[in-house]
Amino acid sequence: MLFGLLLTLYTINCVLLVLIILIQQSKGGMGLGAIGGGTQMLFGGSGGQDLFQKATWVMGAIFMVGGLALSIWRVQLAGTASLIRERSAIQMPAPQAPTSTPPAPAAQ
């Protein structure tokens, strides 16, 4: 349950990271930030770009650390699940083969 919640938050972070990267004003003029006019920005002339850059760095760090942490956690969860399956297989008696012997083939 907690893994699913963290995975959902990680996915939201990924989508927001993509959006904030596309909003930024690019140096080459190819980003979506240049569509609304080069001089008008959401938070003013230069302050908004610094805010977007800081947000990008923070969300990028969350992306990298979160991806690594979720992958390690998933491997541990899979290992625990296989350990539980092994223990339950050991505790449960194996199905027994029939004890009666098949009839011998007829001689000709």
PyMOL commands that place a pseudoatom at each C-alpha (Angstrom):
pseudoatom trace, name=CA, resn=MET, resi=1, chain=A, elem=C, hetatm=0, pos=[0.000, 0.000, 0.000]
pseudoatom trace, name=CA, resn=LEU, resi=2, chain=A, elem=C, hetatm=0, pos=[2.751, 2.443, 0.943]
pseudoatom trace, name=CA, resn=PHE, resi=3, chain=A, elem=C, hetatm=0, pos=[4.751, 1.417, -2.123]
pseudoatom trace, name=CA, resn=GLY, resi=4, chain=A, elem=C, hetatm=0, pos=[1.775, 2.251, -4.370]
pseudoatom trace, name=CA, resn=LEU, resi=5, chain=A, elem=C, hetatm=0, pos=[1.366, 5.665, -2.746]
pseudoatom trace, name=CA, resn=LEU, resi=6, chain=A, elem=C, hetatm=0, pos=[5.047, 6.494, -3.182]
pseudoatom trace, name=CA, resn=LEU, resi=7, chain=A, elem=C, hetatm=0, pos=[4.951, 5.280, -6.770]
pseudoatom trace, name=CA, resn=THR, resi=8, chain=A, elem=C, hetatm=0, pos=[1.985, 7.572, -7.443]
pseudoatom trace, name=CA, resn=LEU, resi=9, chain=A, elem=C, hetatm=0, pos=[3.829, 10.539, -5.924]
pseudoatom trace, name=CA, resn=TYR, resi=10, chain=A, elem=C, hetatm=0, pos=[6.893, 9.649, -8.002]
pseudoatom trace, name=CA, resn=THR, resi=11, chain=A, elem=C, hetatm=0, pos=[4.787, 9.610, -11.175]
pseudoatom trace, name=CA, resn=ILE, resi=12, chain=A, elem=C, hetatm=0, pos=[3.296, 13.010, -10.322]
pseudoatom trace, name=CA, resn=ASN, resi=13, chain=A, elem=C, hetatm=0, pos=[6.825, 14.329, -9.771]
pseudoatom trace, name=CA, resn=CYS, resi=14, chain=A, elem=C, hetatm=0, pos=[7.831, 13.028, -13.205]
pseudoatom trace, name=CA, resn=VAL, resi=15, chain=A, elem=C, hetatm=0, pos=[4.921, 14.768, -14.930]
pseudoatom trace, name=CA, resn=LEU, resi=16, chain=A, elem=C, hetatm=0, pos=[5.565, 18.037, -13.072]
pseudoatom trace, name=CA, resn=LEU, resi=17, chain=A, elem=C, hetatm=0, pos=[9.264, 17.843, -13.919]
pseudoatom trace, name=CA, resn=VAL, resi=18, chain=A, elem=C, hetatm=0, pos=[8.483, 17.514, -17.613]
pseudoatom trace, name=CA, resn=LEU, resi=19, chain=A, elem=C, hetatm=0, pos=[6.051, 20.432, -17.448]
pseudoatom trace, name=CA, resn=ILE, resi=20, chain=A, elem=C, hetatm=0, pos=[8.418, 22.732, -15.575]
pseudoatom trace, name=CA, resn=ILE, resi=21, chain=A, elem=C, hetatm=0, pos=[11.192, 21.958, -18.042]
pseudoatom trace, name=CA, resn=LEU, resi=22, chain=A, elem=C, hetatm=0, pos=[8.907, 22.820, -20.954]
pseudoatom trace, name=CA, resn=ILE, resi=23, chain=A, elem=C, hetatm=0, pos=[7.785, 26.086, -19.320]
pseudoatom trace, name=CA, resn=GLN, resi=24, chain=A, elem=C, hetatm=0, pos=[11.338, 27.378, -18.885]
pseudoatom trace, name=CA, resn=GLN, resi=25, chain=A, elem=C, hetatm=0, pos=[12.714, 29.866, -21.327]
pseudoatom trace, name=CA, resn=SER, resi=26, chain=A, elem=C, hetatm=0, pos=[15.315, 28.089, -23.377]
pseudoatom trace, name=CA, resn=LYS, resi=27, chain=A, elem=C, hetatm=0, pos=[18.562, 29.602, -24.555]
pseudoatom trace, name=CA, resn=GLY, resi=28, chain=A, elem=C, hetatm=0, pos=[17.917, 28.426, -28.099]
pseudoatom trace, name=CA, resn=GLY, resi=29, chain=A, elem=C, hetatm=0, pos=[14.322, 29.664, -28.319]
pseudoatom trace, name=CA, resn=MET, resi=30, chain=A, elem=C, hetatm=0, pos=[12.821, 26.188, -28.901]
pseudoatom trace, name=CA, resn=GLY, resi=31, chain=A, elem=C, hetatm=0, pos=[11.029, 25.731, -25.558]
pseudoatom trace, name=CA, resn=LEU, resi=32, chain=A, elem=C, hetatm=0, pos=[7.397, 26.480, -24.765]
pseudoatom trace, name=CA, resn=GLY, resi=33, chain=A, elem=C, hetatm=0, pos=[8.497, 29.332, -22.507]
pseudoatom trace, name=CA, resn=ALA, resi=34, chain=A, elem=C, hetatm=0, pos=[9.287, 31.437, -25.579]
pseudoatom trace, name=CA, resn=ILE, resi=35, chain=A, elem=C, hetatm=0, pos=[5.748, 31.200, -26.988]
pseudoatom trace, name=CA, resn=GLY, resi=36, chain=A, elem=C, hetatm=0, pos=[4.239, 33.853, -24.724]
pseudoatom trace, name=CA, resn=GLY, resi=37, chain=A, elem=C, hetatm=0, pos=[6.841, 36.473, -25.552]
pseudoatom trace, name=CA, resn=GLY, resi=38, chain=A, elem=C, hetatm=0, pos=[10.492, 36.666, -24.646]
pseudoatom trace, name=CA, resn=THR, resi=39, chain=A, elem=C, hetatm=0, pos=[10.329, 39.680, -22.345]
pseudoatom trace, name=CA, resn=GLN, resi=40, chain=A, elem=C, hetatm=0, pos=[7.192, 38.793, -20.391]
pseudoatom trace, name=CA, resn=MET, resi=41, chain=A, elem=C, hetatm=0, pos=[7.576, 36.030, -17.892]
pseudoatom trace, name=CA, resn=LEU, resi=42, chain=A, elem=C, hetatm=0, pos=[5.292, 34.729, -15.208]
pseudoatom trace, name=CA, resn=PHE, resi=43, chain=A, elem=C, hetatm=0, pos=[7.324, 36.099, -12.283]
pseudoatom trace, name=CA, resn=GLY, resi=44, chain=A, elem=C, hetatm=0, pos=[9.055, 39.047, -13.891]
pseudoatom trace, name=CA, resn=GLY, resi=45, chain=A, elem=C, hetatm=0, pos=[12.245, 39.525, -15.869]
pseudoatom trace, name=CA, resn=SER, resi=46, chain=A, elem=C, hetatm=0, pos=[14.879, 37.407, -14.162]
pseudoatom trace, name=CA, resn=GLY, resi=47, chain=A, elem=C, hetatm=0, pos=[13.437, 36.212, -10.831]
pseudoatom trace, name=CA, resn=GLY, resi=48, chain=A, elem=C, hetatm=0, pos=[11.089, 33.708, -12.412]
pseudoatom trace, name=CA, resn=GLN, resi=49, chain=A, elem=C, hetatm=0, pos=[13.812, 31.925, -14.293]
pseudoatom trace, name=CA, resn=ASP, resi=50, chain=A, elem=C, hetatm=0, pos=[15.799, 31.430, -11.096]
pseudoatom trace, name=CA, resn=LEU, resi=51, chain=A, elem=C, hetatm=0, pos=[12.723, 29.971, -9.382]
pseudoatom trace, name=CA, resn=PHE, resi=52, chain=A, elem=C, hetatm=0, pos=[12.127, 27.561, -12.269]
pseudoatom trace, name=CA, resn=GLN, resi=53, chain=A, elem=C, hetatm=0, pos=[15.767, 26.510, -12.269]
pseudoatom trace, name=CA, resn=LYS, resi=54, chain=A, elem=C, hetatm=0, pos=[15.725, 25.812, -8.527]
pseudoatom trace, name=CA, resn=ALA, resi=55, chain=A, elem=C, hetatm=0, pos=[12.471, 23.878, -8.826]
pseudoatom trace, name=CA, resn=THR, resi=56, chain=A, elem=C, hetatm=0, pos=[13.956, 21.863, -11.697]
pseudoatom trace, name=CA, resn=TRP, resi=57, chain=A, elem=C, hetatm=0, pos=[17.028, 20.982, -9.647]
pseudoatom trace, name=CA, resn=VAL, resi=58, chain=A, elem=C, hetatm=0, pos=[14.950, 19.924, -6.638]
pseudoatom trace, name=CA, resn=MET, resi=59, chain=A, elem=C, hetatm=0, pos=[12.501, 17.882, -8.690]
pseudoatom trace, name=CA, resn=GLY, resi=60, chain=A, elem=C, hetatm=0, pos=[15.377, 16.323, -10.646]
pseudoatom trace, name=CA, resn=ALA, resi=61, chain=A, elem=C, hetatm=0, pos=[17.040, 15.252, -7.398]
pseudoatom trace, name=CA, resn=ILE, resi=62, chain=A, elem=C, hetatm=0, pos=[13.738, 13.783, -6.171]
pseudoatom trace, name=CA, resn=PHE, resi=63, chain=A, elem=C, hetatm=0, pos=[13.444, 11.968, -9.512]
pseudoatom trace, name=CA, resn=MET, resi=64, chain=A, elem=C, hetatm=0, pos=[16.921, 10.409, -9.271]
pseudoatom trace, name=CA, resn=VAL, resi=65, chain=A, elem=C, hetatm=0, pos=[16.825, 9.486, -5.570]
pseudoatom trace, name=CA, resn=GLY, resi=66, chain=A, elem=C, hetatm=0, pos=[13.187, 8.367, -5.740]
pseudoatom trace, name=CA, resn=GLY, resi=67, chain=A, elem=C, hetatm=0, pos=[13.789, 6.096, -8.718]
pseudoatom trace, name=CA, resn=LEU, resi=68, chain=A, elem=C, hetatm=0, pos=[16.744, 4.448, -7.025]
pseudoatom trace, name=CA, resn=ALA, resi=69, chain=A, elem=C, hetatm=0, pos=[14.909, 4.056, -3.709]
pseudoatom trace, name=CA, resn=LEU, resi=70, chain=A, elem=C, hetatm=0, pos=[11.754, 2.635, -5.319]
pseudoatom trace, name=CA, resn=SER, resi=71, chain=A, elem=C, hetatm=0, pos=[13.735, 0.122, -7.365]
pseudoatom trace, name=CA, resn=ILE, resi=72, chain=A, elem=C, hetatm=0, pos=[15.705, -1.087, -4.328]
pseudoatom trace, name=CA, resn=TRP, resi=73, chain=A, elem=C, hetatm=0, pos=[12.515, -1.311, -2.281]
pseudoatom trace, name=CA, resn=ARG, resi=74, chain=A, elem=C, hetatm=0, pos=[10.740, -3.269, -5.019]
pseudoatom trace, name=CA, resn=VAL, resi=75, chain=A, elem=C, hetatm=0, pos=[13.577, -5.804, -5.192]
pseudoatom trace, name=CA, resn=GLN, resi=76, chain=A, elem=C, hetatm=0, pos=[13.409, -6.256, -1.417]
pseudoatom trace, name=CA, resn=LEU, resi=77, chain=A, elem=C, hetatm=0, pos=[9.636, -6.723, -1.581]
pseudoatom trace, name=CA, resn=ALA, resi=78, chain=A, elem=C, hetatm=0, pos=[10.022, -9.320, -4.324]
pseudoatom trace, name=CA, resn=GLY, resi=79, chain=A, elem=C, hetatm=0, pos=[12.686, -11.127, -2.274]
pseudoatom trace, name=CA, resn=THR, resi=80, chain=A, elem=C, hetatm=0, pos=[10.413, -11.171, 0.771]
pseudoatom trace, name=CA, resn=ALA, resi=81, chain=A, elem=C, hetatm=0, pos=[7.529, -12.535, -1.290]
pseudoatom trace, name=CA, resn=SER, resi=82, chain=A, elem=C, hetatm=0, pos=[9.665, -15.335, -2.725]
pseudoatom trace, name=CA, resn=LEU, resi=83, chain=A, elem=C, hetatm=0, pos=[10.965, -16.154, 0.766]
pseudoatom trace, name=CA, resn=ILE, resi=84, chain=A, elem=C, hetatm=0, pos=[7.374, -16.423, 2.025]
pseudoatom trace, name=CA, resn=ARG, resi=85, chain=A, elem=C, hetatm=0, pos=[6.511, -18.727, -0.889]
pseudoatom trace, name=CA, resn=GLU, resi=86, chain=A, elem=C, hetatm=0, pos=[9.524, -20.928, -0.142]
pseudoatom trace, name=CA, resn=ARG, resi=87, chain=A, elem=C, hetatm=0, pos=[8.643, -21.195, 3.544]
pseudoatom trace, name=CA, resn=SER, resi=88, chain=A, elem=C, hetatm=0, pos=[5.024, -22.057, 2.812]
pseudoatom trace, name=CA, resn=ALA, resi=89, chain=A, elem=C, hetatm=0, pos=[6.134, -24.726, 0.329]
pseudoatom trace, name=CA, resn=ILE, resi=90, chain=A, elem=C, hetatm=0, pos=[8.402, -26.281, 2.936]
pseudoatom trace, name=CA, resn=GLN, resi=91, chain=A, elem=C, hetatm=0, pos=[5.688, -26.361, 5.591]
pseudoatom trace, name=CA, resn=MET, resi=92, chain=A, elem=C, hetatm=0, pos=[3.011, -27.813, 3.340]
pseudoatom trace, name=CA, resn=PRO, resi=93, chain=A, elem=C, hetatm=0, pos=[3.333, -31.559, 2.726]
pseudoatom trace, name=CA, resn=ALA, resi=94, chain=A, elem=C, hetatm=0, pos=[4.022, -32.509, -0.858]
pseudoatom trace, name=CA, resn=PRO, resi=95, chain=A, elem=C, hetatm=0, pos=[1.253, -34.385, -2.671]
pseudoatom trace, name=CA, resn=GLN, resi=96, chain=A, elem=C, hetatm=0, pos=[1.900, -38.107, -2.458]
pseudoatom trace, name=CA, resn=ALA, resi=97, chain=A, elem=C, hetatm=0, pos=[2.000, -40.360, -5.482]
pseudoatom trace, name=CA, resn=PRO, resi=98, chain=A, elem=C, hetatm=0, pos=[-0.435, -43.289, -5.546]
pseudoatom trace, name=CA, resn=THR, resi=99, chain=A, elem=C, hetatm=0, pos=[0.976, -46.271, -3.658]
pseudoatom trace, name=CA, resn=SER, resi=100, chain=A, elem=C, hetatm=0, pos=[-0.636, -48.959, -5.778]
pseudoatom trace, name=CA, resn=THR, resi=101, chain=A, elem=C, hetatm=0, pos=[1.535, -50.425, -8.512]
pseudoatom trace, name=CA, resn=PRO, resi=102, chain=A, elem=C, hetatm=0, pos=[0.187, -50.627, -12.013]
pseudoatom trace, name=CA, resn=PRO, resi=103, chain=A, elem=C, hetatm=0, pos=[-0.716, -54.098, -13.299]
pseudoatom trace, name=CA, resn=ALA, resi=104, chain=A, elem=C, hetatm=0, pos=[2.037, -55.980, -15.108]
pseudoatom trace, name=CA, resn=PRO, resi=105, chain=A, elem=C, hetatm=0, pos=[1.689, -56.251, -18.864]
pseudoatom trace, name=CA, resn=ALA, resi=106, chain=A, elem=C, hetatm=0, pos=[0.329, -59.553, -20.151]
pseudoatom trace, name=CA, resn=ALA, resi=107, chain=A, elem=C, hetatm=0, pos=[2.941, -61.947, -21.541]
pseudoatom trace, name=CA, resn=GLN, resi=108, chain=A, elem=C, hetatm=0, pos=[2.446, -63.385, -25.045]
for i in range(1, 108): cmd.bond("trace and resi %d" % i, "trace and resi %d" % (i + 1))
show_as sticks, trace
zoom trace
